[in-house]
Amino acid sequence: RVSSQPFGRLSSAMDCCFGFLRGRKVHIILVPGADCKPFVGDVRRAKALGWSYVEVKVPQERGHIIEDRRAHFVEVAELLKAEVEVAQAKYPRRPICLLGRNNGGGHLAFAIAEGLKADAYVLVGAVPSISEFRKCSTYDPALKFRKRLQDQLGVAGLQRIPELAVTDVCTSLRRTPDLQPEQWHIQNGSQDPWIDETQAAARRAYAEVGIAEVVMADDHAMESEATMDARWAWLRQLGRRR
């Protein structure tokens, strides 16, 4: 039986010795939104660069739509921490970057506030404050959420929506210890109906922690070629500066 170990050591040595010529390879951990939509464009670009990647399978949210939300986020945070540990062991010389799209961005920000550490973080189309969106927005998903909540708990249930703020992206950013703005890339769409007028106050959290929000002419999916090109230009810089 031929061991693959020497080839692994050779690959790591080549990454180290020749990285300055072509940029270091990066390992990307992709965190999907609630729709579990695959990262077709991001995967295509990662493959073109010869970068490694993994698409995380995030468990579906279960239980009470308010009372059990934080527990679900804690569960996903532990899952993401484990993915980072696996990646660091497998690719010890590569920068590790996590990319969270939509609700996956919320999961990622929460996990970082809970102690997850990697080299870079990308949030794409992540609603800054899902609690404000669900409380005040007139967009159909927010209206359906309030109707479902009122059907279950009555008018008193609507008064509990602010409890969701513990999992808001803006909350997670504000409670992240020693946040390093240069590690973050936040990309939102100017045509995203989820990031509407209810998000104005929450978006100020980016400036408060020193992160520049990049706004693209895109919708909630954030999959246009221009959007992809912009975030991958940032990611390639990560490979060069490490």
C-alpha positions in Angstrom: 0.0 0.0 0.0 1.4 3.4 -1.0 1.1 6.1 1.6 -0.2 9.5 0.5 1.5 11.3 3.4 4.7 12.3 1.6 2.6 13.8 -1.2 0.6 15.8 1.3 3.9 17.1 2.8 5.2 18.0 -0.7 2.0 19.9 -1.5 2.3 21.9 1.8 5.9 22.7 1.0 5.0 23.9 -2.5 2.3 26.1 -1.0 4.8 27.6 1.3 7.7 28.0 -1.1 5.9 29.3 -4.2 3.0 31.1 -2.6 4.7 34.5 -3.1 4.7 33.9 -6.9 1.0 33.1 -7.3 -0.7 33.9 -4.0 -1.3 31.5 -1.3 -4.2 29.1 -1.7 -7.1 29.7 0.7 -9.6 27.3 2.2 -13.2 28.6 2.0 -16.0 27.4 4.3 -19.4 28.2 2.7 -22.3 28.7 5.0 -25.7 28.7 3.2 -28.9 30.5 3.9 -32.2 29.0 5.1 -32.9 27.9 1.5 -29.7 25.8 1.4 -29.0 27.1 -2.1 -25.6 25.9 -3.4 -22.8 28.3 -4.0 -22.4 27.7 -7.7 -20.5 30.8 -8.7 -18.3 30.8 -5.6 -17.4 27.2 -6.1 -16.6 27.8 -9.7 -14.2 30.6 -8.8 -12.6 28.6 -6.0 -11.9 25.7 -8.4 -10.4 28.0 -11.0 -7.9 29.2 -8.4 -7.2 25.7 -7.1 -8.5 26.6 -3.7 -10.1 24.1 -1.3 -13.6 24.6 -0.1 -16.5 22.9 1.8 -20.2 23.7 1.7 -21.5 23.3 5.2 -24.8 21.5 5.8 -26.6 23.7 8.3 -29.4 21.9 10.2 -32.9 23.3 9.8 -34.3 25.5 12.5 -36.6 23.5 14.8 -39.0 24.2 17.7 -40.5 27.5 18.7 -39.8 30.3 16.3 -38.7 32.6 19.0 -37.8 30.6 22.1 -35.6 28.1 20.3 -33.8 30.4 17.9 -30.8 31.2 20.0 -30.3 27.4 20.8 -30.3 26.8 17.1 -27.7 29.5 16.5 -25.5 28.0 19.2 -25.8 24.6 17.6 -24.7 26.0 14.2 -21.9 28.0 15.9 -20.4 24.8 17.3 -20.7 23.1 13.9 -18.8 26.0 12.3 -16.1 25.9 15.0 -15.6 22.2 14.3 -15.3 22.9 10.5 -12.6 25.5 11.2 -10.7 23.0 13.4 -10.9 20.4 10.7 -9.7 22.8 8.0 -6.8 24.1 10.2 -5.6 20.5 10.7 -5.9 19.6 7.0 -4.5 22.8 5.6 -2.2 24.2 8.2 -0.5 26.6 5.9 -3.6 28.0 4.2 -5.7 31.0 5.4 -9.2 30.0 6.4 -12.1 32.1 5.3 -15.8 31.6 6.0 -18.4 33.0 3.7 -22.0 33.2 4.9 -24.9 34.1 2.6 -28.2 35.5 3.8 -29.2 33.7 7.1 -25.8 31.9 6.9 -24.2 35.3 7.4 -26.2 35.7 10.6 -25.0 32.3 11.7 -21.4 33.2 10.9 -21.5 36.5 12.7 -23.1 34.9 15.8 -20.4 32.1 15.8 -17.6 34.7 15.7 -19.2 36.5 18.6 -19.2 33.1 20.4 -15.5 32.6 19.9 -15.0 31.2 16.4 -11.6 32.4 15.0 -10.4 32.2 11.4 -8.4 34.5 9.0 -11.3 36.2 7.2 -15.1 36.5 7.1 -17.4 37.4 4.3 -21.1 38.2 4.8 -23.2 38.3 1.7 -26.8 39.5 1.7 -27.1 39.1 5.5 -30.0 41.1 7.0 -28.4 43.3 9.6 -31.3 43.0 12.0 -33.7 40.2 11.4 -35.6 41.2 14.5 -36.4 44.6 13.1 -37.2 43.2 9.7 -39.7 40.7 11.2 -41.2 43.3 13.5 -41.6 46.2 11.1 -41.1 45.3 7.4 -44.0 45.2 5.0 -42.2 42.7 2.7 -44.1 39.4 2.4 -41.8 37.1 4.4 -42.1 39.5 7.4 -45.9 39.8 7.1 -46.2 35.9 7.0 -43.9 35.6 10.0 -46.1 38.0 12.1 -49.3 36.2 11.0 -47.8 32.9 11.9 -46.7 34.2 15.3 -50.0 35.8 16.0 -51.9 32.7 15.0 -49.8 30.7 17.5 -49.5 33.1 20.4 -52.0 35.9 19.8 -51.1 39.6 20.0 -48.8 38.9 22.9 -46.6 36.9 20.5 -45.9 39.9 18.4 -44.5 41.7 21.5 -41.8 39.0 21.7 -40.2 39.6 18.3 -37.5 41.9 19.8 -36.2 38.7 21.6 -34.8 37.7 18.2 -32.3 40.5 18.4 -29.8 38.3 20.2 -29.1 36.6 16.8 -29.0 39.8 14.7 -25.8 40.5 12.7 -25.6 44.0 14.2 -25.8 42.5 17.8 -23.1 39.9 17.0 -20.8 42.5 15.6 -21.1 44.8 18.6 -20.4 42.0 21.0 -17.4 40.4 19.1 -14.3 40.9 21.2 -11.2 42.3 19.6 -13.0 42.6 16.2 -10.4 43.3 13.4 -12.2 45.2 10.6 -9.6 44.2 7.9 -10.7 40.6 8.3 -14.2 41.4 7.3 -16.0 41.9 3.9 -19.7 42.7 4.1 -21.5 42.8 0.8 -25.2 43.8 0.4 -27.5 44.5 -2.5 -29.2 47.8 -3.3 -32.1 45.8 -4.7 -32.5 43.4 -1.8 -36.0 43.6 -0.4 -34.9 42.1 2.9 -32.6 45.0 3.5 -35.2 47.7 3.4 -35.9 50.9 5.4 -36.2 48.9 8.6 -32.5 48.2 8.5 -31.2 51.8 8.5 -30.3 51.9 12.2 -28.8 48.4 12.2 -26.6 49.1 9.3 -24.8 51.8 11.4 -23.3 48.9 13.4 -20.8 48.4 10.5 -19.4 51.9 10.9 -19.4 51.6 14.6 -17.0 48.6 14.5 -15.0 50.0 11.6 -16.3 47.7 8.8 -17.1 49.2 5.4 -20.3 47.9 3.9 -20.0 47.2 0.1 -23.3 47.9 -1.6 -23.7 46.3 -5.1 -26.5 46.6 -7.6 -27.9 43.2 -6.8 -30.7 41.4 -5.1 -30.9 39.0 -2.0 -29.1 36.2 -3.7 -26.0 38.3 -4.5 -25.0 36.2 -7.5 -24.5 38.7 -10.3 -21.2 38.5 -12.1 -20.2 42.0 -10.9 -21.0 41.0 -7.3 -19.0 37.8 -7.6 -16.1 39.6 -9.2 -16.0 42.2 -6.4 -16.0 39.7 -3.5 -13.5 37.4 -5.2 -11.1 40.4 -5.9 -11.2 40.9 -2.1 -10.6 37.2 -1.5 -7.7 37.0 -3.8 -6.1 39.8 -1.8 -6.4 37.6 1.2 -4.3 34.9 -0.5 -1.6 37.4 -1.4 -1.2 39.2 1.9 -1.0 36.1 4.1 
